Amino acid sequence: MTPPIGYGIIGCGMMGQEHLRNIALLPQARVTAIFEPDAAMRDSAMALAPDAVMVDTMQDVLDRDDVDVLLIVSPNHLHLPQLEQIAKSRHRPILVEKPLFTAVDDLDRVRAFQRDYTAPVWVAMEYRYMPPIAHFLSQINDVTGGVKMLSIREHRFPFLEKVGDWNRHNAKSGGTFVEKCCHFFDLMRFTLGANPVRVMCSGGQAVNHLDEVYDGVPSDIWDHGYVIVDFDNGARAMLELCMFAEGSAYQEELSATGPVGKIESFVPGPTRFWPAEMGPAPVPHIVVSPRTGKGLSKTEIPVDPTLLAAGDHNGSTFYQHQKFLDMVLAGASTPEVSLDDGIWAVRMGQAAQISAQTGRVVTIGADATLS
């Protein structure tokens, strides 16, 4: 019998602990070492993974022989320097949380890491693996006849509190359209099978965090906006984000339309935030609408309650780890979500931030350069 794959985890705050709960559901995996500098988060992680060794530095994780794969779940601005440090150690498969990097000028550093790192690197894009979105993606071309227009709407709660409040400032988070929305930009590219060429955005800070100041610096994180993206195959996509709409029945609504018909996916937010007085939380579902009007259908896509209890992403964290481990156990070198996917998702978010700040259209080159 193949021994379980040993995870070394770098950063174990709120999202890191969601990863711990889901790894615990996979018999072919175990957590062997965790580096988490915050005392409260370390205590919470120890309660979830009592057999793991808590180490004092990231290098302590890298030096262990019982660490087969690495999982980076640290604050956004640390992802790239940590990848660079890992590259100086034994090359092992990596699952790195989004976004891959945060600063507009860091693309060359990411490309250098990509060129030199010899093990597979999987960028964590959980939304691909939410059952109602995965079902949407599996049917999309048959239903639409080829997507021409794609719309993604997220109406949700404000940013949660994180260790050191790192997500309250663009300098550490990369900005809302990088931190929060790179998931959706990844979905756009994946759904359309094309790369973006032009990005137009209007966004800003309207309601949330207006009076928050950290170490003398006001919060500058945005809470809403619209983004329109043109793709190199002629398709168009739009994102609508509102982070002061936590009363919504569905957190994400996706709509894809083509010459044959339309398909929609409706995804509720985290179960723990659903008001108990409203009764059971909504069930995710898909709606198919042929142009003829015949064959209109609605299909519920329930998510396993065990997976709902393990995290805030409709079971996707579990399915992502399952596929990541399949890759590792097979000795494969090609992740489903590649470094290129991670790069493009960040560049689209950065283009949106620049467009909103400058009031102009931002062009993205074939090499992901912005102009």
ROVEXFI-324352 format. One record per residue (C-alpha): x, y, z negated; residue number from 0; chain; residue in three letters. Coordinates in steps of 0.25 Angstrom, whole numbers. Layout:
// ROVEXFI-324352
+-------+-------+-------+-----+----+-----+
|    xx |    yy |    zz |   i | ch |  aa |
+-------+-------+-------+-----+----+-----+
|     X |     Y |     Z | NUM |  A | ALA |
...
+-------+-------+-------+-----+----+-----+
// end
This chain:
// ROVEXFI-324352
+-------+-------+-------+-----+----+-----+
|    xx |    yy |    zz |   i | ch |  aa |
+-------+-------+-------+-----+----+-----+
|     0 |     0 |     0 |   0 |  A | MET |
|     5 |    14 |     4 |   1 |  A | THR |
|     8 |    22 |    -9 |   2 |  A | PRO |
|     1 |    35 |   -10 |   3 |  A | PRO |
|     6 |    48 |    -3 |   4 |  A | ILE |
|    12 |    57 |   -14 |   5 |  A | GLY |
|     8 |    71 |   -13 |   6 |  A | TYR |
|    17 |    83 |   -18 |   7 |  A | GLY |
|     8 |    95 |   -20 |   8 |  A | ILE |
|    13 |   109 |   -20 |   9 |  A | ILE |
|     3 |   118 |   -26 |  10 |  A | GLY |
|    -9 |   113 |   -33 |  11 |  A | CYS |
|   -19 |   124 |   -36 |  12 |  A | GLY |
|   -34 |   124 |   -32 |  13 |  A | MET |
|   -32 |   118 |   -18 |  14 |  A | MET |
|   -20 |   109 |   -23 |  15 |  A | GLY |
|   -30 |   103 |   -33 |  16 |  A | GLN |
|   -40 |   100 |   -22 |  17 |  A | GLU |
|   -29 |    93 |   -15 |  18 |  A | HIS |
|   -26 |    85 |   -27 |  19 |  A | LEU |
|   -40 |    80 |   -29 |  20 |  A | ARG |
|   -41 |    76 |   -15 |  21 |  A | ASN |
|   -27 |    68 |   -15 |  22 |  A | ILE |
|   -32 |    61 |   -27 |  23 |  A | ALA |
|   -44 |    55 |   -18 |  24 |  A | LEU |
|   -34 |    49 |    -8 |  25 |  A | LEU |
|   -28 |    35 |   -13 |  26 |  A | PRO |
|   -16 |    37 |    -3 |  27 |  A | GLN |
|   -11 |    50 |   -10 |  28 |  A | ALA |
|    -6 |    54 |   -23 |  29 |  A | ARG |
|     0 |    67 |   -29 |  30 |  A | VAL |
|    14 |    65 |   -34 |  31 |  A | THR |
|    19 |    80 |   -37 |  32 |  A | ALA |
|    13 |    93 |   -38 |  33 |  A | ILE |
|    19 |   107 |   -39 |  34 |  A | PHE |
|    10 |   118 |   -44 |  35 |  A | GLU |
|    16 |   130 |   -52 |  36 |  A | PRO |
|     3 |   135 |   -58 |  37 |  A | ASP |
|     1 |   128 |   -72 |  38 |  A | ALA |
|   -14 |   128 |   -71 |  39 |  A | ALA |
|   -15 |   122 |   -57 |  40 |  A | MET |
|    -4 |   112 |   -61 |  41 |  A | ARG |
|   -12 |   107 |   -73 |  42 |  A | ASP |
|   -25 |   106 |   -64 |  43 |  A | SER |
|   -16 |    98 |   -53 |  44 |  A | ALA |
|   -11 |    89 |   -64 |  45 |  A | MET |
|   -25 |    85 |   -68 |  46 |  A | ALA |
|   -28 |    81 |   -54 |  47 |  A | LEU |
|   -15 |    74 |   -51 |  48 |  A | ALA |
|   -10 |    69 |   -64 |  49 |  A | PRO |
|     0 |    59 |   -58 |  50 |  A | ASP |
|     7 |    70 |   -50 |  51 |  A | ALA |
|    20 |    76 |   -55 |  52 |  A | VAL |
|    19 |    91 |   -57 |  53 |  A | MET |
|    32 |    97 |   -53 |  54 |  A | VAL |
|    38 |   111 |   -55 |  55 |  A | ASP |
|    42 |   115 |   -41 |  56 |  A | THR |
|    38 |   112 |   -27 |  57 |  A | MET |
|    52 |   106 |   -24 |  58 |  A | GLN |
|    49 |    96 |   -35 |  59 |  A | ASP |
|    38 |    91 |   -26 |  60 |  A | VAL |
|    47 |    90 |   -14 |  61 |  A | LEU |
|    58 |    83 |   -21 |  62 |  A | ASP |
|    49 |    71 |   -25 |  63 |  A | ARG |
|    50 |    58 |   -18 |  64 |  A | ASP |
|    35 |    54 |   -22 |  65 |  A | ASP |
|    30 |    66 |   -14 |  66 |  A | VAL |
|    26 |    61 |     0 |  67 |  A | ASP |
|    18 |    73 |     5 |  68 |  A | VAL |
|    17 |    88 |     1 |  69 |  A | LEU |
|     4 |    96 |    -1 |  70 |  A | LEU |
|     6 |   111 |    -2 |  71 |  A | ILE |
|    -6 |   118 |    -9 |  72 |  A | VAL |
|     1 |   131 |   -14 |  73 |  A | SER |
|    -3 |   145 |   -12 |  74 |  A | PRO |
|    -3 |   149 |     3 |  75 |  A | ASN |
|     9 |   157 |     4 |  76 |  A | HIS |
|    18 |   146 |    -2 |  77 |  A | LEU |
|    14 |   136 |     9 |  78 |  A | HIS |
|    25 |   140 |    19 |  79 |  A | LEU |
|    37 |   141 |     9 |  80 |  A | PRO |
|    33 |   128 |     3 |  81 |  A | GLN |
|    33 |   121 |    16 |  82 |  A | LEU |
|    46 |   127 |    19 |  83 |  A | GLU |
|    52 |   122 |     6 |  84 |  A | GLN |
|    46 |   108 |     9 |  85 |  A | ILE |
|    53 |   108 |    22 |  86 |  A | ALA |
|    66 |   108 |    15 |  87 |  A | LYS |
|    62 |    95 |     7 |  88 |  A | SER |
|    58 |    81 |    12 |  89 |  A | ARG |
|    48 |    83 |    23 |  90 |  A | HIS |
|    35 |    77 |    19 |  91 |  A | ARG |
|    21 |    78 |    24 |  92 |  A | PRO |
|    14 |    91 |    19 |  93 |  A | ILE |
|     0 |    95 |    18 |  94 |  A | LEU |
|     0 |   110 |    16 |  95 |  A | VAL |
|   -12 |   119 |    12 |  96 |  A | GLU |
|   -17 |   130 |    22 |  97 |  A | LYS |
|   -12 |   140 |    25 |  98 |  A | PRO |
|     1 |   135 |    30 |  99 |  A | LEU |
|     7 |   149 |    29 | 100 |  A | PHE |
|     2 |   163 |    25 | 101 |  A | THR |
|    11 |   174 |    31 | 102 |  A | ALA |
|    10 |   179 |    46 | 103 |  A | VAL |
|    25 |   179 |    47 | 104 |  A | ASP |
|    27 |   164 |    42 | 105 |  A | ASP |
|    24 |   157 |    55 | 106 |  A | LEU |
|    39 |   155 |    59 | 107 |  A | ASP |
|    41 |   149 |    45 | 108 |  A | ARG |
|    30 |   139 |    47 | 109 |  A | VAL |
|    35 |   136 |    61 | 110 |  A | ARG |
|    49 |   133 |    55 | 111 |  A | ALA |
|    43 |   124 |    45 | 112 |  A | PHE |
|    34 |   117 |    55 | 113 |  A | GLN |
|    47 |   115 |    64 | 114 |  A | ARG |
|    55 |   109 |    53 | 115 |  A | ASP |
|    46 |   101 |    44 | 116 |  A | TYR |
|    46 |    86 |    48 | 117 |  A | THR |
|    34 |    80 |    41 | 118 |  A | ALA |
|    19 |    83 |    44 | 119 |  A | PRO |
|    13 |    96 |    38 | 120 |  A | VAL |
|    -3 |    96 |    37 | 121 |  A | TRP |
|    -9 |   109 |    34 | 122 |  A | VAL |
|   -21 |   108 |    25 | 123 |  A | ALA |
|   -33 |   113 |    33 | 124 |  A | MET |
|   -44 |   106 |    24 | 125 |  A | GLU |
|   -56 |   112 |    32 | 126 |  A | TYR |
|   -53 |   103 |    44 | 127 |  A | ARG |
|   -56 |    91 |    35 | 128 |  A | TYR |
|   -69 |    96 |    28 | 129 |  A | MET |
|   -80 |    85 |    32 | 130 |  A | PRO |
|   -90 |    95 |    38 | 131 |  A | PRO |
|   -79 |   102 |    46 | 132 |  A | ILE |
|   -72 |    89 |    50 | 133 |  A | ALA |
|   -86 |    84 |    55 | 134 |  A | HIS |
|   -88 |    98 |    63 | 135 |  A | PHE |
|   -74 |    96 |    69 | 136 |  A | LEU |
|   -77 |    82 |    74 | 137 |  A | SER |
|   -89 |    86 |    81 | 138 |  A | GLN |
|   -86 |    99 |    86 | 139 |  A | ILE |
|   -82 |    97 |   100 | 140 |  A | ASN |
|   -93 |    87 |   103 | 141 |  A | ASP |
|  -103 |    96 |    98 | 142 |  A | VAL |
|   -98 |   109 |   104 | 143 |  A | THR |
|   -92 |   104 |   117 | 144 |  A | GLY |
|   -80 |   112 |   113 | 145 |  A | GLY |
|   -80 |   123 |   103 | 146 |  A | VAL |
|   -80 |   138 |   108 | 147 |  A | LYS |
|   -84 |   145 |    96 | 148 |  A | MET |
|   -80 |   141 |    81 | 149 |  A | LEU |
|   -85 |   148 |    69 | 150 |  A | SER |
|   -81 |   146 |    55 | 151 |  A | ILE |
|   -87 |   153 |    43 | 152 |  A | ARG |
|   -83 |   152 |    29 | 153 |  A | GLU |
|   -91 |   158 |    18 | 154 |  A | HIS |
|   -85 |   155 |     4 | 155 |  A | ARG |
|   -81 |   159 |   -10 | 156 |  A | PHE |
|   -69 |   169 |   -12 | 157 |  A | PRO |
|   -54 |   164 |   -14 | 158 |  A | PHE |
|   -53 |   156 |   -26 | 159 |  A | LEU |
|   -42 |   159 |   -37 | 160 |  A | GLU |
|   -29 |   153 |   -34 | 161 |  A | LYS |
|   -16 |   152 |   -43 | 162 |  A | VAL |
|   -10 |   166 |   -43 | 163 |  A | GLY |
|   -21 |   171 |   -34 | 164 |  A | ASP |
|   -12 |   169 |   -22 | 165 |  A | TRP |
|   -25 |   169 |   -13 | 166 |  A | ASN |
|   -29 |   183 |   -16 | 167 |  A | ARG |
|   -18 |   189 |    -7 | 168 |  A | HIS |
|   -15 |   188 |     7 | 169 |  A | ASN |
|     0 |   187 |     5 | 170 |  A | ALA |
|    -1 |   174 |    -2 | 171 |  A | LYS |
|   -14 |   168 |     5 | 172 |  A | SER |
|   -11 |   173 |    19 | 173 |  A | GLY |
|   -24 |   180 |    19 | 174 |  A | GLY |
|   -38 |   174 |    19 | 175 |  A | THR |
|   -39 |   171 |    34 | 176 |  A | PHE |
|   -26 |   162 |    32 | 177 |  A | VAL |
|   -29 |   157 |    18 | 178 |  A | GLU |
|   -43 |   153 |    19 | 179 |  A | LYS |
|   -46 |   153 |    34 | 180 |  A | CYS |
|   -34 |   145 |    40 | 181 |  A | CYS |
|   -43 |   133 |    38 | 182 |  A | HIS |
|   -53 |   139 |    48 | 183 |  A | PHE |
|   -43 |   144 |    58 | 184 |  A | PHE |
|   -38 |   129 |    58 | 185 |  A | ASP |
|   -52 |   124 |    60 | 186 |  A | LEU |
|   -53 |   134 |    72 | 187 |  A | MET |
|   -41 |   129 |    79 | 188 |  A | ARG |
|   -44 |   114 |    76 | 189 |  A | PHE |
|   -58 |   115 |    80 | 190 |  A | THR |
|   -55 |   123 |    93 | 191 |  A | LEU |
|   -42 |   116 |    97 | 192 |  A | GLY |
|   -36 |   129 |   100 | 193 |  A | ALA |
|   -27 |   140 |    95 | 194 |  A | ASN |
|   -31 |   154 |    92 | 195 |  A | PRO |
|   -27 |   166 |   100 | 196 |  A | VAL |
|   -34 |   178 |    94 | 197 |  A | ARG |
|   -40 |   181 |    80 | 198 |  A | VAL |
|   -49 |   192 |    76 | 199 |  A | MET |
|   -53 |   194 |    61 | 200 |  A | CYS |
|   -60 |   204 |    52 | 201 |  A | SER |
|   -59 |   201 |    37 | 202 |  A | GLY |
|   -55 |   207 |    24 | 203 |  A | GLY |
|   -58 |   207 |     9 | 204 |  A | GLN |
|   -72 |   211 |     6 | 205 |  A | ALA |
|   -77 |   205 |    -7 | 206 |  A | VAL |
|   -67 |   196 |   -14 | 207 |  A | ASN |
|   -55 |   199 |   -22 | 208 |  A | HIS |
|   -57 |   214 |   -20 | 209 |  A | LEU |
|   -53 |   217 |   -35 | 210 |  A | ASP |
|   -43 |   207 |   -37 | 211 |  A | GLU |
|   -28 |   211 |   -39 | 212 |  A | VAL |
|   -17 |   201 |   -42 | 213 |  A | TYR |
|    -3 |   206 |   -47 | 214 |  A | ASP |
|    -7 |   220 |   -43 | 215 |  A | GLY |
|   -11 |   216 |   -28 | 216 |  A | VAL |
|   -26 |   216 |   -24 | 217 |  A | PRO |
|   -31 |   204 |   -17 | 218 |  A | SER |
|   -31 |   206 |    -2 | 219 |  A | ASP |
|   -37 |   192 |     2 | 220 |  A | ILE |
|   -49 |   193 |    12 | 221 |  A | TRP |
|   -63 |   187 |    10 | 222 |  A | ASP |
|   -70 |   188 |    23 | 223 |  A | HIS |
|   -68 |   189 |    38 | 224 |  A | GLY |
|   -71 |   185 |    52 | 225 |  A | TYR |
|   -61 |   179 |    62 | 226 |  A | VAL |
|   -62 |   176 |    77 | 227 |  A | ILE |
|   -52 |   168 |    84 | 228 |  A | VAL |
|   -50 |   165 |    99 | 229 |  A | ASP |
|   -44 |   152 |   103 | 230 |  A | PHE |
|   -35 |   149 |   115 | 231 |  A | ASP |
|   -46 |   139 |   120 | 232 |  A | ASN |
|   -56 |   150 |   121 | 233 |  A | GLY |
|   -64 |   146 |   108 | 234 |  A | ALA |
|   -67 |   156 |    97 | 235 |  A | ARG |
|   -68 |   154 |    82 | 236 |  A | ALA |
|   -73 |   163 |    71 | 237 |  A | MET |
|   -71 |   163 |    56 | 238 |  A | LEU |
|   -80 |   170 |    46 | 239 |  A | GLU |
|   -75 |   170 |    32 | 240 |  A | LEU |
|   -82 |   175 |    19 | 241 |  A | CYS |
|   -76 |   172 |     6 | 242 |  A | MET |
|   -88 |   179 |    -2 | 243 |  A | PHE |
|   -99 |   169 |     2 | 244 |  A | ALA |
|   -98 |   158 |    -8 | 245 |  A | GLU |
|  -113 |   157 |    -9 | 246 |  A | GLY |
|  -113 |   151 |     5 | 247 |  A | SER |
|  -119 |   137 |     7 | 248 |  A | ALA |
|  -108 |   133 |    17 | 249 |  A | TYR |
|   -94 |   138 |    15 | 250 |  A | GLN |
|   -89 |   135 |    30 | 251 |  A | GLU |
|   -98 |   135 |    42 | 252 |  A | GLU |
|   -91 |   131 |    55 | 253 |  A | LEU |
|   -98 |   132 |    69 | 254 |  A | SER |
|   -92 |   127 |    83 | 255 |  A | ALA |
|   -99 |   130 |    96 | 256 |  A | THR |
|   -97 |   126 |   110 | 257 |  A | GLY |
|  -104 |   124 |   123 | 258 |  A | PRO |
|  -111 |   111 |   118 | 259 |  A | VAL |
|  -115 |   115 |   104 | 260 |  A | GLY |
|  -112 |   120 |    90 | 261 |  A | LYS |
|  -107 |   112 |    77 | 262 |  A | ILE |
|  -107 |   118 |    63 | 263 |  A | GLU |
|  -101 |   114 |    50 | 264 |  A | SER |
|  -106 |   119 |    36 | 265 |  A | PHE |
|   -97 |   117 |    25 | 266 |  A | VAL |
|  -100 |   120 |    10 | 267 |  A | PRO |
|   -90 |   126 |     1 | 268 |  A | GLY |
|   -84 |   119 |   -11 | 269 |  A | PRO |
|   -94 |   111 |   -19 | 270 |  A | THR |
|   -89 |   117 |   -32 | 271 |  A | ARG |
|   -93 |   131 |   -28 | 272 |  A | PHE |
|  -108 |   127 |   -24 | 273 |  A | TRP |
|  -118 |   133 |   -34 | 274 |  A | PRO |
|  -124 |   121 |   -42 | 275 |  A | ALA |
|  -138 |   128 |   -42 | 276 |  A | GLU |
|  -139 |   127 |   -27 | 277 |  A | MET |
|  -139 |   112 |   -28 | 278 |  A | GLY |
|  -130 |   103 |   -20 | 279 |  A | PRO |
|  -120 |   110 |   -11 | 280 |  A | ALA |
|  -122 |   110 |     4 | 281 |  A | PRO |
|  -118 |    98 |    12 | 282 |  A | VAL |
|  -108 |   101 |    24 | 283 |  A | PRO |
|  -115 |    99 |    37 | 284 |  A | HIS |
|  -113 |   100 |    52 | 285 |  A | ILE |
|  -123 |   106 |    62 | 286 |  A | VAL |
|  -122 |   102 |    77 | 287 |  A | VAL |
|  -130 |   112 |    87 | 288 |  A | SER |
|  -130 |   108 |   101 | 289 |  A | PRO |
|  -133 |   119 |   111 | 290 |  A | ARG |
|  -145 |   112 |   116 | 291 |  A | THR |
|  -151 |   112 |   103 | 292 |  A | GLY |
|  -153 |    97 |   103 | 293 |  A | LYS |
|  -146 |    89 |    93 | 294 |  A | GLY |
|  -144 |    99 |    82 | 295 |  A | LEU |
|  -139 |    92 |    70 | 296 |  A | SER |
|  -134 |    94 |    55 | 297 |  A | LYS |
|  -125 |    84 |    49 | 298 |  A | THR |
|  -121 |    84 |    34 | 299 |  A | GLU |
|  -106 |    81 |    31 | 300 |  A | ILE |
|  -106 |    78 |    16 | 301 |  A | PRO |
|   -92 |    78 |     9 | 302 |  A | VAL |
|   -88 |    67 |    -1 | 303 |  A | ASP |
|   -92 |    73 |   -15 | 304 |  A | PRO |
|   -78 |    67 |   -20 | 305 |  A | THR |
|   -71 |    76 |   -10 | 306 |  A | LEU |
|   -80 |    88 |   -13 | 307 |  A | LEU |
|   -76 |    87 |   -27 | 308 |  A | ALA |
|   -61 |    86 |   -24 | 309 |  A | ALA |
|   -60 |   100 |   -17 | 310 |  A | GLY |
|   -66 |   112 |   -11 | 311 |  A | ASP |
|   -65 |   108 |     4 | 312 |  A | HIS |
|   -76 |    98 |     7 | 313 |  A | ASN |
|   -67 |    86 |     6 | 314 |  A | GLY |
|   -57 |    91 |    16 | 315 |  A | SER |
|   -45 |    91 |     7 | 316 |  A | THR |
|   -47 |    76 |     5 | 317 |  A | PHE |
|   -48 |    73 |    20 | 318 |  A | TYR |
|   -36 |    81 |    23 | 319 |  A | GLN |
|   -27 |    74 |    13 | 320 |  A | HIS |
|   -33 |    60 |    19 | 321 |  A | GLN |
|   -28 |    64 |    33 | 322 |  A | LYS |
|   -15 |    70 |    28 | 323 |  A | PHE |
|   -12 |    57 |    20 | 324 |  A | LEU |
|   -16 |    49 |    33 | 325 |  A | ASP |
|    -5 |    57 |    41 | 326 |  A | MET |
|     5 |    54 |    30 | 327 |  A | VAL |
|     2 |    39 |    28 | 328 |  A | LEU |
|     3 |    37 |    43 | 329 |  A | ALA |
|    16 |    45 |    44 | 330 |  A | GLY |
|    10 |    54 |    54 | 331 |  A | ALA |
|    16 |    68 |    57 | 332 |  A | SER |
|     5 |    76 |    63 | 333 |  A | THR |
|    -5 |    82 |    53 | 334 |  A | PRO |
|   -19 |    85 |    57 | 335 |  A | GLU |
|   -17 |   100 |    52 | 336 |  A | VAL |
|    -3 |   104 |    57 | 337 |  A | SER |
|     6 |   115 |    54 | 338 |  A | LEU |
|     2 |   121 |    67 | 339 |  A | ASP |
|   -13 |   121 |    62 | 340 |  A | ASP |
|    -8 |   128 |    49 | 341 |  A | GLY |
|    -1 |   138 |    57 | 342 |  A | ILE |
|   -12 |   142 |    66 | 343 |  A | TRP |
|   -22 |   142 |    55 | 344 |  A | ALA |
|   -14 |   152 |    47 | 345 |  A | VAL |
|   -11 |   161 |    60 | 346 |  A | ARG |
|   -26 |   162 |    63 | 347 |  A | MET |
|   -28 |   167 |    49 | 348 |  A | GLY |
|   -16 |   177 |    50 | 349 |  A | GLN |
|   -22 |   182 |    63 | 350 |  A | ALA |
|   -35 |   184 |    56 | 351 |  A | ALA |
|   -29 |   192 |    45 | 352 |  A | GLN |
|   -21 |   200 |    54 | 353 |  A | ILE |
|   -33 |   203 |    63 | 354 |  A | SER |
|   -42 |   207 |    52 | 355 |  A | ALA |
|   -31 |   216 |    46 | 356 |  A | GLN |
|   -27 |   223 |    59 | 357 |  A | THR |
|   -41 |   223 |    67 | 358 |  A | GLY |
|   -35 |   216 |    79 | 359 |  A | ARG |
|   -35 |   203 |    86 | 360 |  A | VAL |
|   -23 |   194 |    83 | 361 |  A | VAL |
|   -18 |   185 |    94 | 362 |  A | THR |
|   -12 |   171 |    90 | 363 |  A | ILE |
|    -1 |   166 |   100 | 364 |  A | GLY |
|     1 |   151 |   104 | 365 |  A | ALA |
|    12 |   151 |    94 | 366 |  A | ASP |
|     3 |   156 |    82 | 367 |  A | ALA |
|     9 |   170 |    83 | 368 |  A | THR |
|     0 |   182 |    79 | 369 |  A | LEU |
|    -1 |   195 |    87 | 370 |  A | SER |
+-------+-------+-------+-----+----+-----+
// end
